[in-house]
Amino acid sequence: MISVAVIGGGASGMAFAVALKQKRPDIEVTVFEKNPKVLKKILVTGNGRCNILNFDAVAENYFEACEFVRPAVEKYAPKKTEAIFRDMGLLLMSEQEGRAYPISQTAASVVCVLSSAAERAGVKVFTDTPVKSIKKSQGRFVINNDKSFDFAVIACGGAAAPKQGTDGSSFELFKALGIRVTELSPALTGICVKDMPFSLKGLRQYCKCTVFSNEKEYVETGEVQFNDYGLSGIPIMQLSRFIGKGKATATLDCLPSLTKNEITAFLQSHKFREPSGDVLCGILPRALANFVLRECNVKKDEPFASLSSDKALQIASAIKSLKFSVTGVRGFDFAQVTHGGAALSEFDNNTLEAKKVKHLYAVGEALNVDGPCGGYNLGWAWSSAFLAAESVLKEL
């Protein structure tokens, strides 16, 4: 009997196993999962709701990996993936910006449906079974110096969120088979800044965010969260993958809907003798208003009418351009995905089979593919899993 080993019982591994076994019930498909249960990481995605995919996803969303992912993302586009899940028994709903969630609004539904589909199909699942070694001997893959298989699929994720089981140790499996692994770094995480003011902790503000790193500029807009270590929120998380090892800065436009001249005109129209802090509270949260004034060497109780026109312009400039010195990003413990992984040049993007190791496949975050927030990374997990399953079927 033809046998297939799936290393990793997360999203991509379970989706691959189900897709393959449903089409070929006569073959043996075995999933090896290091955690006590499969799909553990799914339960914490989307704040427990599971942002399962993004209906607007296209290859261009995947940064420098866009051409590599194109065959999978276009062949198994979001609507096709939705139909596959519908056939399994899971209904989805769409929210703003193309984000898709289970209609039940709980990630547990995804776990239940995938697990049930695997059980119905006859997929063998071994939990509490980490794969510590893999080698190819006489045309077969030997797992943990014990069982051997005709095909192997590495689907054990990256290095982000190690508490969920993805600690990056699986990349040693690629290296054991002669597959190059790129440098790894956390992505979709917070940004650490130097001397973060404690007074801003807990504040949320809609901002235009600009990061300058490695002589390049990157821009995102959305709600920024101020924390004791620095900055977070969706726009900051989107920008975190671009923070290099050299000098970097993060600049916030705290009122992106207004120009600097419009802010200046508003401030100068207040000729009455109110404290400066009270005047700015008409356009900014008090904590942020007081911080801006300190940056401009203005006391919060200083009468605003006593300030010069140049000082009003300086305050407006600070509101439009609050600059922070970036010291790095939060580690893998706090990251949603990994930037880096098995080198894409090692794999055929039309099949996801390794070029140098026949019958070896890789899917999901194990590959050097990452996307933005909003369901793109899970979307890649499904698309890559379904393409790899299709490719294995053609080899049988």
C-alpha positions as CSV (number, residue, x, y, z in Angstrom):
1,M,0.0,0.0,0.0
2,I,1.2,3.5,-0.9
3,S,2.0,5.5,2.3
4,V,2.3,9.2,2.9
5,A,3.7,10.8,6.1
6,V,2.4,14.3,7.0
7,I,4.7,16.0,9.5
8,G,2.6,18.4,11.4
9,G,-1.1,18.4,12.4
10,G,-1.8,22.1,11.9
11,A,-3.9,23.8,9.3
12,S,-1.9,22.9,6.2
13,G,-1.0,19.4,7.4
14,M,-4.6,18.4,8.2
15,A,-6.0,20.0,5.1
16,F,-3.5,18.1,3.0
17,A,-4.2,14.8,4.7
18,V,-8.0,15.2,4.3
19,A,-7.8,16.3,0.6
20,L,-5.5,13.4,-0.3
21,K,-7.3,10.6,1.6
22,Q,-10.8,11.7,0.4
23,K,-9.6,11.2,-3.2
24,R,-7.6,8.0,-2.6
25,P,-9.1,6.1,0.3
26,D,-6.9,3.1,-0.7
27,I,-3.6,4.7,0.4
28,E,-2.3,5.2,3.9
29,V,-2.0,8.8,5.1
30,T,-0.4,9.3,8.6
31,V,-0.2,12.6,10.4
32,F,2.5,13.1,13.1
33,E,1.7,15.9,15.6
34,K,3.9,16.9,18.5
35,N,1.1,18.4,20.5
36,P,-1.5,16.4,22.5
37,K,-4.1,17.6,20.0
38,V,-4.1,18.6,16.3
39,L,-5.0,22.1,15.1
40,K,-4.0,23.8,18.4
41,K,-2.9,27.0,16.8
42,I,-6.2,27.4,14.9
43,L,-8.0,27.9,18.2
44,V,-6.2,31.1,19.0
45,T,-6.4,32.7,15.6
46,G,-8.7,35.7,15.0
47,N,-9.1,36.1,18.7
48,G,-10.7,32.7,18.9
49,R,-12.9,33.3,15.9
50,C,-10.4,32.1,13.2
51,N,-10.0,34.5,10.3
52,I,-9.9,31.4,8.0
53,L,-9.1,33.2,4.7
54,N,-9.5,36.4,2.8
55,F,-11.9,36.6,-0.1
56,D,-9.8,39.3,-1.7
57,A,-6.5,37.4,-1.6
58,V,-4.3,37.4,-4.7
59,A,-0.7,36.3,-5.3
60,E,0.5,39.9,-5.0
61,N,-0.4,40.0,-1.3
62,Y,2.5,37.7,-0.6
63,F,5.3,40.2,-0.9
64,E,8.5,38.7,-2.5
65,A,6.9,35.3,-2.7
66,C,4.1,36.4,-5.0
67,E,5.3,34.6,-8.1
68,F,6.0,31.4,-6.1
69,V,2.5,31.2,-4.6
70,R,0.7,32.2,-7.8
71,P,-0.1,28.6,-9.0
72,A,-1.6,27.6,-5.6
73,V,-3.4,30.9,-4.9
74,E,-4.9,31.1,-8.3
75,K,-5.9,27.4,-8.7
76,Y,-7.3,27.2,-5.2
77,A,-8.6,30.8,-4.9
78,P,-10.7,31.8,-1.9
79,K,-14.0,31.0,-3.4
80,K,-12.8,27.5,-4.3
81,T,-11.4,27.0,-0.8
82,E,-14.7,28.1,0.6
83,A,-16.5,25.5,-1.5
84,I,-14.2,22.8,-0.2
85,F,-14.9,23.7,3.3
86,R,-18.6,23.8,2.6
87,D,-18.4,20.2,1.3
88,M,-16.7,19.3,4.6
89,G,-19.6,20.9,6.5
90,L,-18.2,24.4,7.4
91,L,-20.0,27.6,6.3
92,L,-18.2,30.9,6.1
93,M,-19.2,34.5,6.4
94,S,-17.5,37.6,5.0
95,E,-16.7,40.8,7.0
96,Q,-15.0,44.0,6.1
97,E,-11.8,44.0,3.9
98,G,-12.6,40.5,2.7
99,R,-12.0,38.7,6.0
100,A,-13.7,35.4,6.2
101,Y,-14.8,33.6,9.4
102,P,-16.8,30.5,10.3
103,I,-20.5,31.5,10.4
104,S,-20.5,30.1,13.9
105,Q,-18.0,32.8,14.9
106,T,-15.8,30.3,16.7
107,A,-12.5,28.7,15.7
108,A,-13.6,25.5,17.4
109,S,-15.9,24.9,14.4
110,V,-12.9,24.7,12.1
111,V,-11.1,22.3,14.3
112,C,-14.2,20.1,14.7
113,V,-14.9,20.0,10.9
114,L,-11.4,19.3,9.8
115,S,-10.9,16.7,12.6
116,S,-14.2,15.0,11.7
117,A,-13.3,15.0,8.0
118,A,-10.0,13.3,8.8
119,E,-11.6,10.7,10.9
120,R,-14.3,9.9,8.3
121,A,-11.6,9.6,5.6
122,G,-9.5,7.3,7.6
123,V,-6.5,9.5,8.2
124,K,-4.2,8.1,10.9
125,V,-3.3,10.7,13.4
126,F,-0.5,10.2,16.0
127,T,-0.4,13.0,18.6
128,D,2.3,13.6,21.2
129,T,4.6,12.3,18.5
130,P,7.3,14.8,17.5
131,V,9.3,14.0,14.4
132,K,12.9,14.4,15.4
133,S,14.6,12.8,12.4
134,I,13.9,12.1,8.8
135,K,16.1,10.5,6.2
136,K,15.7,9.0,2.8
137,S,16.8,5.4,2.4
138,Q,16.2,3.1,-0.6
139,G,13.7,5.6,-2.0
140,R,11.6,5.8,1.1
141,F,11.4,8.4,4.0
142,V,12.3,7.0,7.4
143,I,10.7,8.9,10.2
144,N,12.3,8.8,13.7
145,N,14.4,5.8,12.6
146,D,11.3,3.7,12.7
147,K,8.5,3.8,10.1
148,S,9.1,4.4,6.4
149,F,6.9,6.1,3.8
150,D,6.7,6.5,0.1
151,F,5.9,10.3,0.3
152,A,6.6,12.9,3.0
153,V,5.0,16.3,3.5
154,I,6.6,18.8,5.9
155,A,3.7,20.9,7.3
156,C,4.9,21.8,10.8
157,G,4.8,25.6,10.5
158,G,7.4,28.1,11.3
159,A,8.9,29.5,14.5
160,A,6.1,31.9,15.6
161,A,4.0,31.2,18.7
162,P,6.1,28.4,20.1
163,K,3.6,27.9,22.9
164,Q,1.3,26.5,20.2
165,G,4.0,24.0,19.1
166,T,5.6,25.9,16.3
167,D,9.1,26.5,17.7
168,G,11.1,26.3,14.5
169,S,12.7,23.0,15.3
170,S,11.1,21.4,12.2
171,F,13.4,23.4,10.0
172,E,16.1,20.9,11.0
173,L,14.2,18.3,9.1
174,F,14.7,20.3,5.9
175,K,18.4,20.6,6.6
176,A,18.7,16.9,7.2
177,L,17.4,16.3,3.7
178,G,19.7,18.9,2.1
179,I,17.0,21.7,1.8
180,R,18.3,25.2,2.4
181,V,16.5,27.3,5.1
182,T,16.5,31.0,4.9
183,E,17.1,33.4,7.9
184,L,14.1,33.4,10.2
185,S,12.5,36.5,11.9
186,P,9.2,37.3,13.6
187,A,6.5,38.9,11.5
188,L,3.1,40.3,12.3
189,T,4.2,41.4,15.8
190,G,4.8,44.6,17.8
191,I,7.6,47.1,17.3
192,C,9.9,47.9,20.2
193,V,10.9,51.6,20.5
194,K,13.5,53.4,22.6
195,D,12.3,55.3,25.7
196,M,8.6,54.6,25.2
197,P,6.7,57.2,27.3
198,F,4.8,55.4,30.1
199,S,2.0,58.0,29.9
200,L,1.0,56.7,26.4
201,K,0.5,53.1,27.6
202,G,-2.9,51.8,26.7
203,L,-3.7,54.6,24.2
204,R,-5.2,53.8,20.8
205,Q,-5.1,56.3,17.9
206,Y,-5.9,56.0,14.2
207,C,-2.6,56.9,12.5
208,K,-0.7,56.8,9.3
209,C,2.4,54.9,10.2
210,T,5.7,55.1,8.3
211,V,8.7,52.9,9.0
212,F,12.1,53.7,7.5
213,S,14.4,50.7,7.6
214,N,17.3,49.5,5.4
215,E,17.1,52.7,3.4
216,K,13.5,51.9,2.4
217,E,10.1,53.4,3.5
218,Y,7.0,51.4,4.3
219,V,3.6,52.9,5.0
220,E,0.4,51.5,6.6
221,T,-2.7,53.2,8.1
222,G,-5.0,52.1,11.0
223,E,-5.4,52.0,14.7
224,V,-2.1,52.0,16.6
225,Q,-1.8,50.8,20.2
226,F,0.8,52.3,22.5
227,N,2.3,49.8,24.9
228,D,5.1,49.7,27.5
229,Y,7.5,48.2,25.0
230,G,6.5,50.3,22.0
231,L,3.8,50.1,19.3
232,S,1.3,47.5,18.1
233,G,-2.0,47.2,16.3
234,I,-2.6,46.0,12.8
235,P,-0.7,48.6,10.8
236,I,2.3,48.2,13.1
237,M,2.2,44.4,12.8
238,Q,2.0,44.7,9.0
239,L,5.2,46.8,9.1
240,S,7.1,44.6,11.5
241,R,8.4,42.3,8.8
242,F,10.3,45.1,7.2
243,I,12.3,46.0,10.4
244,G,15.9,45.0,9.7
245,K,18.9,44.7,12.0
246,G,20.2,48.3,11.3
247,K,18.8,51.6,12.3
248,A,15.1,52.1,11.9
249,T,12.5,54.7,12.8
250,A,8.7,54.7,13.1
251,T,6.8,58.0,12.4
252,L,3.2,58.5,13.2
253,D,0.8,60.9,11.6
254,C,-1.7,61.2,14.4
255,L,-4.3,63.0,12.4
256,P,-4.0,61.7,8.8
257,S,-7.4,63.2,7.8
258,L,-6.0,66.7,8.3
259,T,-3.1,68.5,6.7
260,K,-0.5,70.3,8.7
261,N,-1.9,73.7,7.5
262,E,-5.4,72.7,8.5
263,I,-4.3,71.8,12.0
264,T,-2.2,75.0,12.3
265,A,-5.2,77.1,11.2
266,F,-7.4,75.3,13.8
267,L,-5.0,75.9,16.6
268,Q,-4.4,79.6,15.7
269,S,-8.1,80.2,15.7
270,H,-8.2,79.6,19.4
271,K,-7.2,83.1,20.7
272,F,-8.9,82.6,24.1
273,R,-6.7,82.0,27.1
274,E,-7.3,78.3,27.7
275,P,-4.5,76.0,28.8
276,S,-2.7,74.5,25.9
277,G,-3.5,70.9,27.0
278,D,-7.2,71.7,26.9
279,V,-7.0,73.2,23.4
280,L,-5.3,70.0,22.0
281,C,-7.8,67.8,23.7
282,G,-10.3,69.0,21.1
283,I,-8.4,67.0,18.5
284,L,-6.3,64.4,20.4
285,P,-6.7,62.1,23.4
286,R,-5.4,64.0,26.5
287,A,-2.4,61.7,27.1
288,L,-1.3,62.1,23.5
289,A,-2.0,65.9,23.5
290,N,0.2,66.3,26.6
291,F,3.0,64.2,25.1
292,V,2.9,66.3,21.9
293,L,3.2,69.5,24.0
294,R,6.2,68.1,25.9
295,E,7.9,67.2,22.6
296,C,7.4,70.9,21.7
297,N,8.6,72.2,25.1
298,V,5.2,73.6,25.9
299,K,3.6,73.1,29.4
300,K,0.1,71.7,29.3
301,D,-1.2,74.5,31.6
302,E,0.5,77.2,29.6
303,P,-2.2,79.6,28.0
304,F,-2.4,78.7,24.4
305,A,-3.1,82.3,23.3
306,S,0.4,83.2,24.6
307,L,2.1,80.8,22.1
308,S,3.6,82.2,18.9
309,S,2.5,81.3,15.4
310,D,5.8,79.4,15.0
311,K,5.1,77.4,18.1
312,A,1.6,76.5,16.8
313,L,3.2,75.4,13.6
314,Q,5.7,73.3,15.5
315,I,2.8,71.6,17.4
316,A,1.0,70.8,14.2
317,S,4.2,69.4,12.7
318,A,4.6,67.1,15.8
319,I,1.1,65.9,15.5
320,K,1.7,65.0,11.8
321,S,5.1,63.5,12.5
322,L,5.8,61.9,15.9
323,K,9.1,60.0,15.5
324,F,10.2,57.0,17.5
325,S,13.5,55.2,17.4
326,V,13.0,51.5,16.7
327,T,15.1,49.0,18.6
328,G,13.7,45.9,17.1
329,V,10.5,43.8,17.0
330,R,8.9,41.6,19.6
331,G,10.1,38.0,19.5
332,F,8.6,34.8,18.1
333,D,6.6,34.4,21.4
334,F,4.4,37.3,20.3
335,A,4.5,36.9,16.5
336,Q,1.7,35.5,14.4
337,V,3.8,34.3,11.5
338,T,7.4,33.6,10.5
339,H,9.3,35.6,7.9
340,G,11.6,33.0,6.4
341,G,11.6,29.2,6.1
342,A,12.5,26.6,3.5
343,A,14.0,28.4,0.5
344,L,11.5,28.7,-2.3
345,S,14.2,28.1,-4.9
346,E,14.3,24.5,-3.6
347,F,10.7,23.7,-4.6
348,D,8.7,23.5,-7.8
349,N,5.9,26.1,-7.3
350,N,3.5,24.2,-9.6
351,T,3.6,21.1,-7.4
352,L,5.4,22.1,-4.1
353,E,7.7,19.1,-4.5
354,A,11.3,19.5,-3.6
355,K,13.5,19.8,-6.7
356,K,16.3,17.7,-5.3
357,V,14.3,15.2,-3.1
358,K,11.7,13.3,-5.1
359,H,8.3,12.8,-3.3
360,L,9.1,15.4,-0.6
361,Y,6.6,18.2,-0.4
362,A,6.3,21.3,1.8
363,V,3.2,23.4,2.6
364,G,2.1,26.3,4.6
365,E,4.4,28.3,6.9
366,A,7.2,25.7,6.6
367,L,8.0,27.5,3.3
368,N,9.4,31.0,3.1
369,V,5.9,32.5,2.5
370,D,4.1,35.1,4.7
371,G,1.3,37.5,4.1
372,P,-0.4,40.4,5.8
373,C,-3.0,40.3,8.6
374,G,-6.5,39.4,7.6
375,G,-6.7,35.7,6.7
376,Y,-3.9,35.6,4.1
377,N,-1.6,33.3,6.0
378,L,-4.3,30.7,6.7
379,G,-5.4,31.2,3.1
380,W,-1.9,30.1,2.0
381,A,-2.0,27.1,4.3
382,W,-5.2,25.8,2.6
383,S,-4.1,26.7,-1.0
384,S,-0.7,25.1,-0.6
385,A,-2.1,22.0,1.0
386,F,-4.7,21.4,-1.7
387,L,-2.1,22.0,-4.5
388,A,0.3,19.6,-2.9
389,A,-2.4,16.9,-2.4
390,E,-3.3,17.3,-6.1
391,S,0.4,16.9,-7.0
392,V,0.8,13.7,-5.0
393,L,-2.4,12.3,-6.5
394,K,-0.8,12.7,-10.0
395,E,2.2,10.8,-8.8
396,L,0.2,7.8,-7.7
